Amino acid sequence: MTQTQTPADDRLIVALDVPNALQGLELAKTIGDAVSFYKIGLGMLTGGGMALANELKQEHGKRIFLDMKLFDIGQTVENAVRGIAQFDLDFLTVHGDPHVVRAAKQGAAGSNLKILGVTILTSLDRADLDDGMMVAGDVPDLVVERADRALEAGADGIICSPNEAAAIRALPSSDGRLIVTPGVRPAGSASDDQKRIATPASAVAAGADHMVVGRPVWRAEDPRAAAQAIVSELRGL
């Protein structure tokens, strides 16, 4: 039976949060040309994640978002990013602390790798921040302040929940920069461990350039159809 052809939309980034590279490659093959952009994170790093990133990029023409959330002393971050930059990937996350962002930009110099600053993880709420002895304040306000500092330090974009995207897009420092939103769930999907979520349409309306969707795609009975449904929603906006 011929599959319905829905051109990929790189605003949708599908998270390959499966245990290893073999399963990730199989999932990408199942989804086929419905998705052009994939995220590979720490969960797959020890399961061949870098090899999968290279194969999807070099042999299948996919864009790759490497979600490493790097945090360390400046020289270590710079060295790590310089090593990653040689693989011609597209996005890399680091924690949005200014010293980390500046070091990452130094490491990425001369490449096309975009450095994205992480603000506050979308799985965290105020109680979690209190447990971690983080500074007092409302989560949305802290996210916007961290985003502004990361952008001023040179970040190419920001990772934030859809709930804070509009406020970050309103920052003067966000002009020409990217906003990438995890925590996106199509209507009717389970929230899982995410606490600050929105639908794809809401994320775009708030100013997101890209959205990351994982489990609602790869847990679906038909992952290709699930991805196509999100693309159709985006195209209909």
TIBA-882296 format. One record per residue: residue in three letters; x, y, z of N, C-alpha, C, O, CB in turn; chain. Coordinates in steps of 0.1 Angstrom, whole numbers, always signed. Glycine has a CB too. Layout:
<nodes>
NODE,res,n_px,n_py,n_pz,ca_px,ca_py,ca_pz,c_px,c_py,c_pz,o_px,o_py,o_pz,cb_px,cb_py,cb_pz,chain
NODE,Ala,X,Y,Z,X,Y,Z,X,Y,Z,X,Y,Z,X,Y,Z,A
...
</nodes>
This chain:
<nodes>
NODE,res,n_px,n_py,n_pz,ca_px,ca_py,ca_pz,c_px,c_py,c_pz,o_px,o_py,o_pz,cb_px,cb_py,cb_pz,chain
NODE,Met,+9,-12,+0,+0,+0,+0,+9,+12,+0,+18,+13,+8,-10,+0,+12,A
NODE,Thr,+6,+22,-8,+14,+34,-9,+11,+43,+3,+0,+46,+6,+11,+42,-23,A
NODE,Gln,+22,+48,+9,+21,+57,+20,+18,+71,+15,+23,+76,+5,+33,+57,+29,A
NODE,Thr,+9,+78,+23,+6,+92,+20,+19,+100,+21,+26,+99,+31,-5,+97,+29,A
NODE,Gln,+21,+109,+11,+33,+117,+11,+30,+130,+17,+23,+139,+11,+39,+118,-4,A
NODE,Thr,+36,+133,+29,+35,+146,+35,+49,+151,+37,+57,+146,+45,+27,+145,+49,A
NODE,Pro,+52,+162,+29,+66,+167,+30,+70,+170,+44,+62,+176,+52,+67,+179,+21,A
NODE,Ala,+82,+167,+48,+87,+171,+61,+88,+186,+63,+89,+194,+54,+101,+165,+63,A
NODE,Asp,+87,+189,+76,+87,+203,+80,+98,+204,+91,+95,+198,+102,+73,+209,+85,A
NODE,Asp,+109,+211,+89,+119,+210,+99,+116,+218,+112,+125,+219,+121,+132,+215,+93,A
NODE,Arg,+105,+224,+113,+101,+229,+126,+98,+218,+136,+99,+220,+148,+88,+238,+125,A
NODE,Leu,+95,+206,+131,+93,+194,+139,+106,+187,+141,+112,+183,+131,+82,+185,+133,A
NODE,Ile,+111,+186,+153,+122,+178,+156,+118,+166,+165,+112,+167,+175,+133,+186,+164,A
NODE,Val,+120,+154,+160,+116,+142,+167,+127,+137,+175,+138,+135,+171,+111,+131,+157,A
NODE,Ala,+125,+135,+188,+135,+130,+198,+136,+115,+197,+126,+108,+199,+131,+134,+212,A
NODE,Leu,+147,+110,+193,+150,+95,+192,+154,+90,+206,+165,+86,+208,+160,+92,+182,A
NODE,Asp,+145,+91,+216,+148,+87,+230,+145,+72,+232,+137,+68,+240,+139,+95,+239,A
NODE,Val,+152,+64,+224,+151,+50,+225,+165,+45,+229,+175,+52,+229,+148,+43,+211,A
NODE,Pro,+166,+32,+234,+178,+28,+241,+191,+28,+233,+202,+30,+239,+176,+14,+246,A
NODE,Asn,+191,+25,+220,+203,+24,+213,+202,+28,+199,+191,+31,+194,+208,+10,+214,A
NODE,Ala,+214,+29,+192,+214,+34,+178,+206,+25,+169,+200,+30,+159,+228,+35,+174,A
NODE,Leu,+207,+12,+171,+200,+3,+162,+185,+6,+162,+178,+6,+151,+202,-11,+165,A
NODE,Gln,+179,+8,+174,+165,+11,+175,+162,+25,+169,+152,+27,+163,+160,+10,+189,A
NODE,Gly,+171,+34,+171,+169,+47,+166,+169,+48,+151,+161,+54,+145,+180,+57,+171,A
NODE,Leu,+178,+40,+145,+179,+40,+130,+167,+33,+125,+161,+37,+115,+192,+32,+126,A
NODE,Glu,+162,+22,+131,+150,+15,+127,+138,+25,+127,+129,+25,+118,+147,+3,+135,A
NODE,Leu,+137,+33,+138,+126,+42,+140,+127,+53,+129,+116,+56,+123,+126,+49,+154,A
NODE,Ala,+139,+58,+126,+140,+68,+116,+136,+63,+102,+130,+70,+94,+154,+73,+115,A
NODE,Lys,+140,+50,+100,+136,+44,+87,+121,+42,+86,+115,+44,+75,+143,+30,+85,A
NODE,Thr,+114,+39,+97,+100,+37,+97,+93,+51,+95,+83,+51,+87,+95,+32,+111,A
NODE,Ile,+98,+61,+100,+92,+74,+98,+95,+80,+84,+87,+87,+78,+98,+84,+109,A
NODE,Gly,+107,+76,+79,+110,+79,+65,+111,+94,+63,+117,+102,+71,+100,+73,+56,A
NODE,Asp,+106,+99,+51,+107,+113,+47,+97,+122,+54,+96,+133,+50,+106,+114,+32,A
NODE,Ala,+89,+116,+64,+80,+125,+71,+87,+134,+81,+81,+144,+85,+69,+116,+78,A
NODE,Val,+99,+131,+84,+107,+139,+94,+121,+142,+88,+127,+133,+83,+107,+132,+108,A
NODE,Ser,+125,+154,+89,+139,+158,+84,+148,+161,+95,+160,+164,+92,+137,+169,+74,A
NODE,Phe,+144,+162,+108,+152,+167,+119,+150,+158,+131,+139,+156,+135,+148,+182,+122,A
NODE,Tyr,+161,+153,+136,+161,+144,+148,+169,+149,+159,+179,+156,+157,+165,+130,+144,A
NODE,Lys,+165,+147,+172,+172,+150,+184,+178,+137,+189,+171,+127,+191,+163,+157,+194,A
NODE,Ile,+191,+137,+193,+197,+126,+200,+203,+131,+213,+211,+141,+213,+208,+119,+190,A
NODE,Gly,+199,+125,+224,+203,+130,+237,+212,+121,+245,+217,+111,+240,+191,+132,+245,A
NODE,Leu,+214,+124,+257,+223,+117,+266,+219,+103,+268,+227,+94,+270,+224,+124,+279,A
NODE,Gly,+206,+100,+268,+201,+87,+270,+206,+76,+260,+207,+65,+263,+186,+86,+270,A
NODE,Met,+210,+81,+248,+215,+72,+238,+230,+73,+236,+236,+66,+228,+208,+75,+225,A
NODE,Leu,+236,+82,+244,+251,+84,+241,+259,+72,+243,+268,+69,+234,+256,+95,+251,A
NODE,Thr,+256,+63,+253,+264,+51,+255,+258,+40,+246,+264,+29,+246,+263,+47,+269,A
NODE,Gly,+248,+42,+239,+242,+32,+230,+245,+35,+215,+237,+30,+207,+227,+31,+232,A
NODE,Gly,+255,+42,+213,+259,+45,+199,+253,+58,+193,+251,+59,+181,+255,+34,+190,A
NODE,Gly,+250,+67,+202,+243,+80,+198,+251,+88,+188,+245,+93,+178,+240,+88,+209,A
NODE,Met,+264,+89,+189,+272,+97,+180,+273,+90,+166,+272,+97,+156,+286,+100,+186,A
NODE,Ala,+274,+77,+167,+274,+70,+154,+261,+72,+146,+261,+73,+134,+277,+55,+156,A
NODE,Leu,+250,+71,+154,+236,+73,+148,+235,+87,+142,+230,+89,+131,+225,+70,+158,A
NODE,Ala,+240,+97,+150,+239,+111,+145,+247,+113,+132,+242,+119,+123,+245,+120,+156,A
NODE,Asn,+259,+107,+131,+266,+108,+119,+260,+101,+107,+260,+106,+96,+280,+102,+121,A
NODE,Glu,+254,+89,+110,+248,+81,+99,+235,+89,+94,+233,+89,+82,+244,+67,+104,A
NODE,Leu,+227,+94,+103,+215,+101,+98,+219,+113,+91,+212,+117,+81,+206,+104,+110,A
NODE,Lys,+229,+120,+95,+233,+132,+88,+240,+130,+75,+236,+135,+65,+243,+140,+97,A
NODE,Gln,+250,+121,+75,+258,+119,+63,+252,+110,+53,+253,+112,+41,+271,+114,+67,A
NODE,Glu,+244,+100,+57,+239,+90,+47,+224,+92,+44,+220,+87,+34,+241,+76,+53,A
NODE,His,+217,+99,+53,+203,+100,+51,+198,+115,+50,+187,+118,+47,+195,+94,+63,A
NODE,Gly,+208,+124,+51,+205,+138,+48,+196,+145,+59,+190,+155,+56,+199,+139,+35,A
NODE,Lys,+196,+139,+71,+188,+145,+81,+196,+156,+89,+208,+156,+89,+183,+134,+91,A
NODE,Arg,+188,+166,+94,+194,+175,+104,+194,+169,+118,+186,+161,+121,+186,+189,+104,A
NODE,Ile,+205,+173,+125,+207,+166,+138,+208,+177,+149,+216,+186,+148,+219,+157,+138,A
NODE,Phe,+201,+174,+160,+201,+182,+172,+207,+173,+183,+201,+163,+187,+187,+188,+176,A
NODE,Leu,+219,+176,+187,+226,+168,+197,+224,+175,+211,+228,+186,+214,+242,+167,+194,A
NODE,Asp,+216,+168,+219,+211,+174,+232,+220,+168,+243,+216,+159,+250,+196,+170,+234,A
NODE,Met,+231,+175,+245,+241,+170,+255,+240,+178,+268,+245,+173,+278,+255,+171,+249,A
NODE,Lys,+234,+190,+267,+233,+199,+279,+247,+200,+287,+247,+197,+299,+222,+193,+289,A
NODE,Leu,+257,+204,+280,+270,+204,+285,+271,+214,+296,+266,+225,+296,+281,+207,+274,A
NODE,Phe,+279,+211,+307,+282,+220,+318,+295,+216,+324,+296,+205,+329,+270,+220,+328,A
NODE,Asp,+304,+225,+324,+317,+222,+330,+325,+235,+330,+320,+246,+327,+325,+211,+322,A
NODE,Ile,+338,+234,+334,+346,+246,+333,+348,+250,+319,+347,+242,+310,+360,+244,+340,A
NODE,Gly,+351,+263,+316,+351,+268,+303,+360,+260,+293,+355,+257,+282,+355,+282,+303,A
NODE,Gln,+372,+257,+297,+381,+251,+288,+376,+237,+284,+378,+233,+272,+395,+250,+294,A
NODE,Thr,+371,+230,+293,+365,+216,+290,+354,+217,+281,+353,+209,+271,+361,+209,+303,A
NODE,Val,+345,+227,+283,+333,+228,+274,+338,+232,+260,+334,+227,+250,+324,+239,+279,A
NODE,Glu,+348,+241,+259,+353,+245,+246,+359,+234,+239,+357,+232,+227,+364,+256,+248,A
NODE,Asn,+367,+226,+246,+373,+214,+239,+363,+204,+234,+364,+198,+223,+383,+207,+249,A
NODE,Ala,+353,+201,+243,+342,+192,+239,+335,+197,+227,+332,+189,+218,+333,+190,+251,A
NODE,Val,+331,+209,+227,+323,+215,+215,+332,+215,+203,+327,+212,+192,+318,+229,+218,A
NODE,Arg,+345,+218,+204,+353,+217,+192,+354,+203,+186,+354,+202,+174,+368,+222,+196,A
NODE,Gly,+354,+193,+194,+353,+180,+190,+340,+176,+183,+340,+170,+172,+356,+170,+201,A
NODE,Ile,+329,+181,+189,+316,+178,+183,+314,+186,+170,+308,+180,+160,+305,+182,+193,A
NODE,Ala,+320,+198,+169,+318,+206,+157,+323,+200,+144,+319,+203,+133,+324,+220,+159,A
NODE,Gln,+333,+191,+145,+339,+185,+134,+329,+176,+126,+332,+172,+115,+352,+178,+137,A
NODE,Phe,+318,+172,+133,+309,+162,+127,+298,+169,+119,+289,+162,+114,+303,+154,+138,A
NODE,Asp,+298,+182,+117,+289,+189,+109,+274,+187,+113,+265,+185,+104,+290,+185,+94,A
NODE,Leu,+272,+187,+126,+258,+186,+131,+252,+200,+132,+259,+210,+129,+258,+179,+145,A
NODE,Asp,+239,+201,+136,+232,+213,+134,+230,+221,+147,+234,+233,+148,+219,+211,+128,A
NODE,Phe,+225,+214,+158,+223,+221,+171,+230,+213,+182,+231,+201,+181,+207,+222,+173,A
NODE,Leu,+234,+220,+192,+240,+214,+204,+235,+222,+216,+236,+235,+216,+255,+214,+203,A
NODE,Thr,+231,+215,+226,+227,+222,+238,+238,+223,+249,+246,+213,+250,+215,+216,+244,A
NODE,Val,+239,+234,+255,+247,+236,+267,+239,+243,+278,+229,+249,+274,+261,+244,+264,A
NODE,His,+243,+242,+290,+236,+250,+300,+238,+265,+298,+248,+269,+293,+240,+246,+315,A
NODE,Gly,+227,+272,+301,+227,+286,+297,+236,+296,+305,+235,+308,+303,+214,+291,+296,A
NODE,Asp,+244,+291,+314,+252,+299,+322,+262,+306,+313,+268,+300,+304,+260,+291,+333,A
NODE,Pro,+264,+319,+314,+272,+327,+305,+286,+322,+302,+290,+322,+291,+273,+341,+309,A
NODE,His,+293,+317,+312,+306,+312,+310,+306,+299,+301,+316,+297,+294,+314,+309,+323,A
NODE,Val,+296,+291,+303,+294,+279,+295,+291,+283,+280,+297,+277,+271,+284,+270,+300,A
NODE,Val,+282,+292,+278,+278,+296,+265,+290,+302,+257,+293,+299,+246,+267,+306,+265,A
NODE,Arg,+298,+311,+264,+309,+317,+258,+320,+307,+254,+325,+307,+243,+316,+328,+267,A
NODE,Ala,+322,+297,+262,+332,+286,+259,+327,+278,+247,+335,+274,+239,+334,+278,+271,A
NODE,Ala,+314,+275,+247,+308,+267,+236,+309,+274,+223,+312,+268,+213,+294,+263,+239,A
NODE,Lys,+307,+287,+223,+308,+294,+211,+322,+295,+206,+325,+294,+194,+303,+309,+213,A
NODE,Gln,+332,+295,+215,+346,+294,+211,+349,+281,+204,+356,+280,+194,+355,+297,+223,A
NODE,Gly,+344,+270,+210,+346,+257,+205,+339,+255,+191,+344,+247,+183,+341,+247,+214,A
NODE,Ala,+328,+262,+189,+320,+260,+176,+325,+269,+165,+320,+269,+154,+306,+262,+179,A
NODE,Ala,+334,+278,+168,+339,+288,+159,+344,+282,+146,+351,+272,+146,+351,+297,+165,A
NODE,Gly,+339,+287,+135,+343,+282,+122,+334,+271,+116,+337,+266,+105,+357,+278,+122,A
NODE,Ser,+324,+267,+124,+315,+257,+120,+301,+262,+119,+299,+274,+122,+316,+245,+130,A
NODE,Asn,+292,+254,+114,+278,+258,+113,+270,+253,+125,+258,+255,+125,+272,+252,+101,A
NODE,Leu,+276,+248,+135,+269,+243,+147,+263,+254,+155,+270,+264,+159,+279,+235,+156,A
NODE,Lys,+250,+253,+158,+243,+263,+166,+243,+259,+180,+240,+248,+184,+229,+265,+161,A
NODE,Ile,+247,+268,+189,+247,+266,+203,+234,+271,+210,+231,+283,+209,+260,+273,+210,A
NODE,Leu,+227,+262,+216,+214,+265,+222,+216,+265,+238,+221,+255,+243,+203,+256,+218,A
NODE,Gly,+212,+275,+245,+213,+276,+259,+200,+270,+266,+189,+273,+262,+215,+290,+264,A
NODE,Val,+203,+261,+275,+192,+255,+283,+189,+265,+295,+198,+269,+302,+195,+241,+288,A
NODE,Thr,+176,+268,+297,+172,+277,+308,+169,+268,+320,+178,+266,+328,+160,+285,+303,A
NODE,Ile,+157,+264,+321,+153,+255,+332,+145,+243,+326,+136,+245,+318,+144,+262,+343,A
NODE,Leu,+149,+231,+329,+144,+219,+323,+128,+219,+324,+123,+223,+334,+149,+207,+329,A
NODE,Thr,+122,+215,+313,+107,+215,+313,+101,+205,+323,+89,+205,+325,+102,+213,+299,A
NODE,Ser,+109,+196,+328,+104,+187,+338,+104,+192,+352,+100,+186,+362,+112,+174,+338,A
NODE,Leu,+109,+205,+354,+111,+210,+367,+101,+221,+370,+97,+229,+361,+125,+216,+369,A
NODE,Asp,+96,+221,+383,+87,+232,+387,+94,+239,+399,+105,+236,+403,+73,+227,+391,A
NODE,Arg,+87,+248,+406,+93,+256,+417,+97,+247,+428,+108,+250,+434,+83,+266,+422,A
NODE,Ala,+90,+237,+431,+93,+228,+442,+107,+221,+439,+115,+219,+448,+82,+217,+444,A
NODE,Asp,+109,+217,+427,+121,+211,+423,+133,+221,+424,+144,+217,+429,+121,+206,+408,A
NODE,Leu,+131,+233,+421,+141,+243,+422,+144,+246,+437,+156,+248,+440,+137,+256,+415,A
NODE,Asp,+134,+245,+445,+136,+247,+460,+145,+236,+465,+154,+238,+473,+123,+248,+467,A
NODE,Asp,+142,+223,+460,+150,+212,+465,+165,+213,+461,+174,+209,+468,+144,+199,+459,A
NODE,Gly,+167,+220,+449,+181,+222,+445,+187,+235,+450,+198,+238,+445,+181,+222,+430,A
NODE,Met,+180,+242,+459,+185,+254,+465,+188,+265,+454,+197,+273,+455,+198,+251,+472,A
NODE,Met,+179,+265,+444,+180,+276,+434,+173,+289,+439,+165,+288,+448,+173,+271,+421,A
NODE,Val,+177,+300,+433,+173,+313,+437,+158,+314,+437,+151,+308,+428,+179,+324,+428,A
NODE,Ala,+152,+321,+446,+138,+323,+447,+133,+331,+435,+140,+338,+428,+134,+330,+460,A
NODE,Gly,+120,+328,+432,+113,+335,+421,+104,+326,+413,+106,+314,+414,+124,+341,+411,A
NODE,Asp,+95,+332,+405,+86,+324,+397,+94,+318,+385,+103,+324,+380,+75,+333,+391,A
NODE,Val,+91,+305,+382,+98,+298,+372,+98,+306,+358,+109,+307,+353,+92,+284,+370,A
NODE,Pro,+87,+311,+354,+88,+318,+341,+97,+330,+341,+104,+333,+331,+74,+323,+337,A
NODE,Asp,+97,+337,+352,+106,+349,+353,+121,+345,+353,+129,+351,+347,+103,+357,+366,A
NODE,Leu,+124,+334,+360,+138,+329,+360,+142,+324,+346,+153,+326,+342,+139,+317,+371,A
NODE,Val,+133,+317,+339,+136,+312,+326,+139,+324,+317,+149,+323,+309,+124,+304,+320,A
NODE,Val,+131,+334,+317,+134,+346,+308,+147,+353,+312,+154,+357,+303,+122,+356,+310,A
NODE,Glu,+150,+354,+325,+162,+360,+329,+174,+352,+324,+184,+357,+319,+163,+362,+344,A
NODE,Arg,+174,+339,+326,+185,+330,+322,+186,+331,+307,+197,+331,+302,+182,+316,+327,A
NODE,Ala,+175,+331,+300,+176,+332,+285,+182,+345,+281,+191,+344,+272,+161,+331,+279,A
NODE,Asp,+179,+356,+287,+185,+368,+283,+200,+368,+285,+208,+373,+277,+178,+380,+291,A
NODE,Arg,+204,+363,+296,+219,+362,+299,+226,+353,+289,+237,+356,+285,+221,+357,+314,A
NODE,Ala,+220,+342,+286,+226,+333,+276,+227,+339,+263,+237,+338,+256,+218,+320,+275,A
NODE,Leu,+217,+346,+258,+217,+353,+246,+227,+364,+245,+234,+366,+235,+203,+359,+242,A
NODE,Glu,+228,+372,+256,+238,+382,+257,+252,+376,+257,+262,+383,+252,+236,+390,+270,A
NODE,Ala,+254,+364,+261,+267,+357,+261,+270,+351,+247,+281,+347,+245,+267,+346,+271,A
NODE,Gly,+260,+352,+238,+263,+348,+224,+256,+335,+220,+259,+331,+208,+277,+345,+223,A
NODE,Ala,+247,+330,+227,+239,+318,+223,+232,+320,+210,+226,+331,+208,+230,+313,+234,A
NODE,Asp,+232,+310,+202,+224,+311,+189,+209,+310,+191,+201,+313,+182,+229,+301,+179,A
NODE,Gly,+206,+304,+203,+192,+302,+205,+190,+297,+220,+199,+296,+227,+185,+293,+195,A
NODE,Ile,+177,+295,+223,+173,+291,+236,+164,+279,+236,+156,+277,+227,+166,+303,+244,A
NODE,Ile,+166,+270,+246,+157,+259,+248,+148,+264,+260,+153,+267,+270,+164,+246,+252,A
NODE,Cys,+135,+263,+258,+126,+267,+268,+112,+260,+266,+110,+255,+255,+124,+282,+269,A
NODE,Ser,+104,+260,+276,+91,+254,+275,+82,+263,+266,+85,+275,+265,+84,+251,+288,A
NODE,Pro,+72,+258,+260,+63,+267,+252,+57,+278,+260,+53,+288,+255,+52,+258,+246,A
NODE,Asn,+56,+276,+273,+49,+286,+282,+57,+298,+283,+52,+309,+286,+47,+280,+295,A
NODE,Glu,+71,+297,+281,+79,+309,+283,+84,+315,+269,+91,+325,+269,+91,+306,+291,A
NODE,Ala,+80,+308,+258,+85,+312,+245,+82,+326,+241,+90,+334,+236,+80,+302,+234,A
NODE,Ala,+69,+330,+244,+65,+344,+240,+73,+355,+247,+77,+365,+241,+50,+346,+242,A
NODE,Ala,+75,+353,+260,+83,+362,+268,+97,+363,+263,+103,+374,+263,+82,+359,+283,A
NODE,Ile,+103,+352,+260,+117,+352,+255,+117,+359,+241,+127,+366,+238,+123,+338,+254,A
NODE,Arg,+108,+356,+232,+107,+362,+219,+106,+377,+220,+110,+384,+211,+96,+356,+211,A
NODE,Ala,+100,+382,+231,+99,+396,+232,+111,+403,+237,+112,+415,+237,+88,+399,+242,A
NODE,Leu,+121,+395,+241,+134,+401,+245,+141,+407,+233,+142,+401,+223,+143,+391,+253,A
NODE,Pro,+147,+419,+235,+155,+425,+224,+167,+416,+220,+171,+415,+209,+161,+439,+228,A
NODE,Ser,+172,+409,+230,+184,+400,+227,+180,+388,+219,+189,+381,+214,+190,+395,+240,A
NODE,Ser,+167,+385,+217,+163,+373,+210,+161,+376,+195,+158,+366,+187,+149,+368,+215,A
NODE,Asp,+163,+388,+191,+162,+391,+177,+171,+383,+168,+184,+384,+170,+164,+406,+175,A
NODE,Gly,+166,+376,+159,+174,+368,+150,+179,+355,+156,+187,+348,+150,+186,+376,+145,A
NODE,Arg,+175,+352,+168,+179,+339,+175,+168,+329,+174,+157,+332,+172,+184,+342,+190,A
NODE,Leu,+172,+317,+177,+163,+305,+177,+156,+303,+190,+162,+305,+201,+170,+293,+172,A
NODE,Ile,+144,+298,+190,+137,+293,+202,+132,+279,+199,+125,+277,+189,+125,+303,+206,A
NODE,Val,+137,+270,+207,+134,+256,+205,+126,+251,+217,+131,+253,+228,+146,+247,+202,A
NODE,Thr,+115,+245,+215,+106,+241,+227,+104,+226,+228,+97,+220,+219,+93,+248,+226,A
NODE,Pro,+110,+220,+238,+105,+207,+242,+92,+208,+250,+87,+219,+251,+116,+199,+250,A
NODE,Gly,+88,+197,+255,+75,+197,+263,+63,+200,+254,+53,+204,+259,+76,+208,+273,A
NODE,Val,+64,+196,+241,+53,+198,+232,+45,+185,+231,+51,+174,+228,+58,+203,+218,A
NODE,Arg,+32,+186,+232,+24,+174,+232,+12,+177,+223,+4,+186,+226,+20,+170,+246,A
NODE,Pro,+10,+169,+213,-3,+170,+205,-15,+169,+214,-14,+161,+224,-3,+160,+193,A
NODE,Ala,-26,+175,+210,-38,+174,+218,-42,+159,+220,-42,+151,+211,-50,+181,+211,A
NODE,Gly,-45,+156,+233,-48,+142,+237,-37,+133,+241,-39,+122,+245,-55,+136,+225,A
NODE,Ser,-24,+138,+240,-13,+130,+244,-11,+131,+259,-14,+141,+265,+0,+135,+236,A
NODE,Ala,-5,+121,+264,-1,+121,+278,+10,+131,+281,+19,+132,+272,+3,+107,+283,A
NODE,Ser,+10,+137,+293,+21,+147,+296,+33,+140,+300,+44,+146,+300,+16,+156,+307,A
NODE,Asp,+33,+127,+305,+44,+119,+310,+51,+127,+321,+44,+132,+330,+54,+116,+298,A
NODE,Asp,+64,+129,+320,+71,+136,+331,+73,+151,+329,+80,+158,+336,+85,+130,+333,A
NODE,Gln,+67,+156,+318,+68,+170,+315,+57,+178,+323,+46,+174,+325,+66,+173,+300,A
NODE,Lys,+61,+189,+329,+52,+197,+337,+48,+211,+331,+39,+217,+335,+59,+200,+350,A
NODE,Arg,+55,+215,+321,+52,+228,+314,+51,+225,+299,+61,+225,+292,+63,+239,+317,A
NODE,Ile,+39,+222,+294,+37,+217,+281,+27,+225,+273,+20,+234,+279,+32,+202,+281,A
NODE,Ala,+26,+223,+260,+17,+230,+251,+16,+222,+238,+24,+213,+236,+21,+245,+248,A
NODE,Thr,+6,+225,+230,+4,+218,+217,+13,+224,+207,+18,+235,+209,-11,+219,+213,A
NODE,Pro,+15,+218,+196,+24,+223,+185,+19,+237,+181,+27,+246,+179,+24,+214,+173,A
NODE,Ala,+6,+239,+179,+1,+251,+174,+4,+262,+184,+7,+274,+180,-14,+250,+172,A
NODE,Ser,+2,+259,+197,+5,+269,+208,+19,+273,+208,+23,+285,+210,+0,+264,+221,A
NODE,Ala,+28,+263,+206,+42,+266,+206,+46,+276,+195,+54,+285,+197,+51,+253,+205,A
NODE,Val,+41,+273,+183,+44,+282,+172,+39,+296,+174,+45,+306,+171,+39,+276,+159,A
NODE,Ala,+26,+296,+179,+20,+309,+181,+28,+317,+192,+28,+330,+191,+6,+307,+186,A
NODE,Ala,+35,+311,+201,+42,+318,+211,+56,+322,+206,+63,+329,+213,+44,+309,+223,A
NODE,Gly,+60,+318,+194,+73,+323,+188,+83,+312,+187,+95,+316,+183,+78,+333,+197,A
NODE,Ala,+80,+299,+188,+90,+289,+187,+93,+287,+172,+85,+288,+163,+85,+276,+193,A
NODE,Asp,+106,+285,+169,+111,+282,+156,+111,+267,+153,+108,+262,+142,+125,+287,+154,A
NODE,His,+113,+259,+164,+113,+244,+163,+107,+239,+176,+108,+245,+186,+128,+239,+161,A
NODE,Met,+101,+227,+175,+95,+220,+186,+100,+206,+186,+102,+200,+176,+80,+221,+187,A
NODE,Val,+103,+201,+199,+107,+187,+200,+96,+179,+205,+90,+182,+215,+120,+187,+210,A
NODE,Val,+93,+168,+198,+83,+158,+202,+89,+144,+202,+96,+140,+192,+71,+159,+192,A
NODE,Gly,+88,+137,+213,+94,+124,+214,+84,+113,+215,+79,+107,+205,+103,+124,+225,A
NODE,Arg,+79,+110,+227,+71,+99,+230,+58,+99,+222,+54,+88,+218,+67,+98,+244,A
NODE,Pro,+51,+110,+220,+39,+109,+212,+41,+104,+197,+32,+100,+191,+32,+123,+211,A
NODE,Val,+54,+105,+193,+57,+99,+180,+62,+85,+181,+56,+76,+175,+67,+108,+172,A
NODE,Trp,+72,+83,+189,+78,+69,+188,+71,+59,+196,+73,+47,+194,+92,+70,+193,A
NODE,Arg,+61,+63,+205,+53,+54,+212,+40,+50,+204,+33,+41,+207,+49,+59,+225,A
NODE,Ala,+38,+58,+193,+25,+57,+186,+25,+43,+178,+36,+38,+175,+24,+68,+176,A
NODE,Glu,+14,+38,+176,+12,+26,+168,+18,+27,+154,+24,+18,+149,-2,+21,+167,A
NODE,Asp,+17,+39,+149,+22,+43,+136,+30,+56,+137,+24,+66,+135,+11,+44,+125,A
NODE,Pro,+43,+55,+140,+51,+67,+142,+51,+76,+130,+51,+89,+132,+65,+63,+146,A
NODE,Arg,+51,+71,+118,+51,+79,+106,+38,+88,+106,+39,+100,+103,+52,+71,+93,A
NODE,Ala,+27,+81,+108,+14,+88,+108,+13,+99,+119,+8,+109,+117,+2,+78,+109,A
NODE,Ala,+19,+96,+131,+19,+105,+142,+27,+118,+138,+23,+129,+141,+24,+99,+154,A
NODE,Ala,+38,+116,+132,+47,+127,+127,+39,+135,+117,+40,+147,+117,+60,+122,+122,A
NODE,Gln,+33,+128,+107,+26,+135,+96,+15,+143,+102,+12,+154,+97,+21,+125,+86,A
NODE,Ala,+8,+138,+112,-3,+146,+118,+2,+159,+124,-5,+169,+123,-10,+137,+129,A
NODE,Ile,+14,+159,+131,+19,+171,+136,+23,+181,+125,+21,+193,+126,+31,+168,+145,A
NODE,Val,+29,+175,+115,+33,+184,+103,+21,+190,+97,+21,+202,+93,+41,+176,+93,A
NODE,Ser,+10,+182,+96,-2,+188,+90,-8,+199,+99,-13,+209,+93,-13,+177,+89,A
NODE,Glu,-7,+197,+112,-12,+208,+121,-3,+221,+119,-9,+232,+118,-11,+203,+135,A
NODE,Leu,+10,+219,+118,+19,+231,+115,+15,+237,+102,+15,+250,+101,+33,+226,+116,A
NODE,Arg,+13,+229,+92,+11,+235,+79,-3,+242,+78,-5,+251,+70,+11,+224,+68,A
NODE,Gly,-12,+239,+87,-25,+245,+87,-26,+257,+95,-36,+264,+96,-35,+235,+92,A
NODE,Leu,-15,+261,+102,-15,+273,+110,-16,+286,+102,-17,+297,+107,-3,+274,+119,A
</nodes>
